[in-house]
Amino acid sequence: MEAKRQAATEIVKQLREAGFQAYWVGGCVRDLVMGREPKDFDITTDATPTQVTQLFPQSLTVGAQFGVVIVPRPEGDFEVATFRSDGRYTDGRHPAEVRYTRTAEEDVQRRDFTINGLLYDPVEKCVLDYVGGEADIRARRLRTIGDPIQRFNEDHLRMLRAVRFAARFLFTPEHALIDAIRQLAPQIREVSAERIRDEIVKILTEGQARRGFELLDETGLLQEVLPKVKTLQGVEQPPEFHPEGDVWTHTLLMLEGLRAPTNTLALGVLLHDVGKPPTFNRRERIRFDNHVEIGAKMAEEICTRLRLSFRETERIVELVRHHLRFKDFPHMRRSTQLRFLRLEGFEEHLELHRLDCLASHGDLSTYAMVKQMMEETPAEVIRPEPLLRGDDLITQGYTPGPLFKEMLQAIEDAQLEGRIHTHADGLRLVSERFPLPTL
């Protein structure tokens, strides 16, 4: 990261040497002030995009119409934006007109939150604060720059970003900001599914997922972006298995337990019980008949709507579909246990189970059993080379057909359970279990 910081400093110096103003801006400055290591360094300058590209000929100009140029370096890409004052926003995302300005002070007035409106001079090593961002960081407070209604009308996604920053940094949003989001929450539907997805994933994975979803609910955004998750609220569960309370409380506790999760694990946790509200009944006792399969279908619909990749969707659906299988693990045949361990990304399945237990009855005995089996069983035992294949059955005189699958599974079951060990053992089992008809 030191190399990236140095590269960002050199870009500022080159702009300064050419007679322009230049500073670091935005999240990187916020992180520096908060004692965090920035991931990226954005630069703001009074040089126009044309002047930036003349100074850095390899620049990418895909965002030049909005005053943004990408300057590539071996250490990474750096966004260089021209000081500007945005005109009226007509689409809830982009300004209809971009006007370049001469001062950084004017430029920061168009940005979203005070904590993101700080500037840093890497040459003089000092922060420039025209919006009160440093005071807000010290007070752990989240405010928009200017009127929150105006800021959120300019880019509706800023409402989700407000939730994310407040959760991630455990900052308190000012009342006016919360009120503005509650008023404008339905407008989030105008934002593309991909942009909403990216913010939801960040809320889930940046370290304070529970707080993030509590804020989504408090602001009215949860109902707009994830209405099926909202329905978890108030759905009772059997107290003998779920002393913690309803499905929403259970899910929040699991979100609270997430530690640097993958995107798929985080979404799997969020959606693992999404099938409970539509399957709730309490004729004799509380039941959720077939909630796993119904939940898997609902999870697939949600992931598809959010434009997740096919591979991510498939993994999340499998996490939902298999999360109850762990309760049967101690009673499974060994062959079934080993096949269960073969699920792609099984570590995520196991972690979801651990969180599920901790957020309910607290019994981790099955988790410990499965984890021990994983650690003590070599990969070649979990997924051994087949003793027989279809060609071997054909050689023995069997006709290919639906029975082949049953025959090969019977052989593999015996192999996984340690009852057979060789090719000859497999042939003998086949001849005994599936004798060829005699002429």
N, C-alpha and C positions, 0 to 999 in steps of 0.2 A: 504493500500500500504506500510505502514511502516513495517508491518510484513513481507511482501515479500522482502523488501530491507534488513531487518535483516537476513532473511534466506539466501539470496545471499551472504551476508557478511560472514555468518558462513561457507558456502561452501568454500569460498576463504580461510578462516582461517584454515579449515581442510586440504586443499591442502598444504598450507604453512607449517603447523605443520608436514606434512609428507615429507617435504623437496622439494616441488615443487614450481615453480613460478605460480602465478594466479592473474588475473585481471578481472574486468568487461570490456566489449568491445562492440562496435557497437552503436546501436540506443539508448540504455539506457544512455551511456555516452554523446552522442550528446544531448539528452534531458536534462540531468543534466546541461550541459554547457549552454544550452539555457534557463534555468530556468523553464523547463517543468517537469512534473511528469512522470517518465518512467512507461510504462505498464508492461514491462518484463525486466528481467536482464539476459544477456548472459555472460558466463564466458569463458575465454581463459587461457590455462595452458600448461606447457611443459610436463605434465603427459600424457602418452599414454592412449588410450581407455581402455586397459587392466588394467593399474594402477588405472584409475578412477573407474572402476567397482570393483576392489578389495577394494578400499577405501569406495565406496558407493555401497554395494551389491545389493540394490534394483534398480540399474540403468537399463535403457532401452537402448539396443544397436542397434536399428534399423538403425542408421546412422554411425555406428562404422567404416564402410569401408571408410568413408570420414573424419574420425577422430572426430566424434561427438557422444556424449553420453548424454542421458537425465537423469538428477538426479531428481527424484520425491520428493516433500516435501508437507506437508499439505497445505502450502501457495501457491503451484503451482509447475509446472515443470520448471526446469532450464536446459538450454542447455549448456553443457560443451564441448568445442572444443579444440583439441590439436593444439599447434603451428604447422603450416604447410606451405609448399611452394608448390603450385599446379603445376603439370606438364601441358602438352599440353591438351587443350580442343578439343574434337573431335565431340561433339554432340550439341554444343551451349548451354550447361548447366552444364555438369559434367566434372571434370578433368579426363583424362585417367590414371593419376598417382598422388598419394598423397605422398609427402615426408615430414616427420616430421622434424621440425627445433628446435633449442634450444633457440631461442630468440623471444620475442614478437615483436621486431622491424622488423624481417624478416616476421613474420606472417601477420602483418597489410598491408604489401606491396601487398598481393593478394586480398585485399578487394576492394569494388567498388568505393566509394566516400570518399574524405578526411573527410567529416563531420561524416562518419561512421567508420573511422579508428582510433578513439581516444580510449585510454585505461584509466581506472580509478582504482586506488589503494584504496579500501575501508578501509584498515587498516591505511595507512598513510594519507588518505584523500587528494590525489593529482591526477591530470590528467597527463598522459604521451602522448605526441603528437609527433609522428615521421613523420607525413605527412602534417603538416600545416593546420590541420582541425580547430583548434581554430581561426586562422587568417581568414579562410574562413567563419566561422560562424559570426565573427565580421563584415566582409565585406559583409555578406549576398550573398555569392558567392557559386556556385555549381561546383566542379571540380572532375574529376575522379582521382584516385591514379595511376599515370603513364599515359601511352598513352591511350586515350579514345577508339581508334579503337581496341586495344588489349583487353581492359576491356569489351567492348560490344561484341566482337567476342567470348570471354570466356563464357558469358551468355547473350544471346540476350534479355532476359527479363529486363536486366539492363537499356535498352533504355526507357522502360515504367517507370521503377523506377526513372530514372532521371527526367522525366516529373513530376511524382508524388511529389518527394521531392522539386523540384523547385517551383511547384504550392503551395504545402502545407505550405512551409515556406516563400513563396514570395522571394525566392533567385533568383539571376540572373545566368543562366547557362553560363559558359565560351564559347567563340566562337568555340573553338576546339571541345567541347562536342557537340554543336548543329550541327556543320559540320559533325561530325562522325555519328550522328544519321541519318542525311539526307542521307548520303552515304550508311548506312547499314539498313535503315528502312525496305526494303523488307524481310530481314532475320527474322523479327518478326513473319512471317508466320510459321516459323519452331518451334515456341513455342507452347506448348499445349494450347488448348482453355481454359482450367480451369485456368491456370496461367495468361493468358491474361485477362480473366474475373475478377479475383481477383484484378488485378491492376486497371482495369477500374472502378470497384466498389469503390475502395479506392480513386481514383481521384475524383469520384463523391461525396463521402461522408465525406472527411476529411476537408472540409471547404473552398476550393478554386476551386470549380468545373469549373467555367468559365475560370480562368487562366489555369487550367489543359487542357481544350479542345482547348484553343487558342494555347498552346504549342504543343499539339498533331498535330494540323494542321500545325503549323510553321515547325515542324520537319519532316513532311511527314508520321508520324505514323497513323494519322487519316484515311487516304486513305487505309492503310494496314489493320487496325483492325476493322474499322467501315465505310466501303465505302458508305453505305446508308446514314449515317449521313453527310458525306462529301457532298452529293448531295443537302443538304439543302441550300448550299451557292448559292447566286445569284437568288434564286427563289422569284420573286416578290410577294407581297401581296396587297390586296386592301388598299390604304392609309387611307381611312376613318375609317377602323377598326384596321389597323396596321401602325400607323405613324412612328413606330420605324425602319421599313425597311424590309429586306428580312427574310425568315424563319430561316436562320442561326443566324442572329442578334437577332431575337425574342427568339430563343432557348437559346442563350448565356445569355440573360437578365434573363431568368427563372432560368438557372443554377446559376447565380450570387445571386439569391434570396433564394437559398436553405439554410436552417438552420438545421443542425444535422438531415438530412433526413434518413429515412429507405432506404435500398437498392432498394426496389421496387418503392418507390416514386421517387427516383433519376433517375432510369432508365425509369420510366414512363414519367418524364419530358423530358428527353433526346429524347425519341422516340415518343412523343405524336403527332408530326406533320410529322413523317417520310413518311406518305402517300401523302404528298402534291407534292413533285417533280414529281412523275409519273402521277398525276391527274391534273396538271396545264393546264389551257387553258384560253384564253382571247378573245373569239369571240366578245362579246359585252363588257364584263367587266371580271376582273380576277375571276376565279372560280376554285374550287377544288372538283369536283363532286365525291361523295362517298369516299373521302379521309380517312374518319374515319375507314370504314371497310377494305379498302385496307391497311391502316396503321396498323390496328390490326393484319392482316395476316403477314405483313412484320415484325412487332415487335415480333411475335411468332417465325418466322424464325430466327431472330437475336438472341433471347434468347435461342433457341434450339442450335444454332451454338456455343454459348458461354457456353453451358452446365449448364444453370441455372436449378434449381429444377423445377419440374412440378408446384408446388404450387406458386413459385415466378413468373414463366412464366405466369401462369394464372392470377395473380394479375396485372402484368404489361400490359398484353393484355387488361384486363378490364379497366385499367386506360386510355389506348389509345382509346378504343371503346366508352367509356362514356363521354369523356371530353367535347364534344359539347352539351351534354344534358342540361347543366346548363342554356343555353340561353333560353330554353323553360320552365324552372321551374316556372316562375311567371304565366304562362298560363296553367299549368297542372291541371287536376282534383286533389283534395286532395288525393284520393286513389293512384294516380300515383306518387304524391310527396312522400308519405309515403313509397311506395315500393322502390323508388329511394334511400331514406335514409337507406334502409335495405341492400344495397350493402355491401358485406364484405369489411371491411377496408374503410368505407365511409370517414373517416377523411382524408385519403390520396387523395381521389377523390376531396374533398373540397379544400385541400391545393393546389393541382395541378391547380384547377380553379382559386384560388386566385393569384397564380404566373402567370398564363396565362393572367389574366386581368391586373395585374401590369406591365407586359411586353408588353402590347399593348395599349388598349384604356384607361385603368386606372379606369374604372367604376366598383366599388365593391358593387353596390346596390344589385345585385342578391346574391353575396356571403354573405352579411349581412343578407338578408332574410332567406337564407338556414341555416346559423349558428344560427339565432334566433329560427327558427323552431326546430332545433336539440336540443337546450338548453331548450326550453319550453315544448317540447312534451315528456311525459314519455315513457319509453321503451315499456310498456305494451300497449300503444296506437299505437306506430309504428309497433309493432309486436304482435297483440292481439291473444288470444286463439280463434281458429275457432269456430263460432257458430254452424256450421254443418260440418260433414265429409262424406266421401263416404258411410260409413255404414248407416248413417242417411238417405241418399237418397235411398238406397236399401230398407230400412225398409218402406219407403213411396211408394215403388212399382216401382221405376225407375230401368232400366236395365243398368248395368255398360257399359260404352263406351266413345267415344270421347266427347260426350256432357257433361259428368261429369265435365270436366275441366272448361268449359264455365259456368256451373251452380255454381260451387264452387267459381269461380272468381267473378261472379255477386254478390254472397252473401258477399264475402269479400269486394268488392268495396263499397257496401251499409254500411257495418259495419265500414270501415275506414272513410267513409264520414259522419258517425253519423246518418244515416237514419234508421238503425235497431240496436237493442241492445241485444236481447235475442234469445234463441233457437227457441222459438215460432215465433218470427219475421222472422227468417230465413226460417222456414217452410212455412210461409204465402207468403213470397216473391217467393219462388220456385213454389208454387202452382199457383201463379198469372202469373209469367213469363214463366214457363215451365209446362203448364198443361198436366196431363196424358191423353192419348187418351181415349175417352169414348167408351164402348162396345155397 
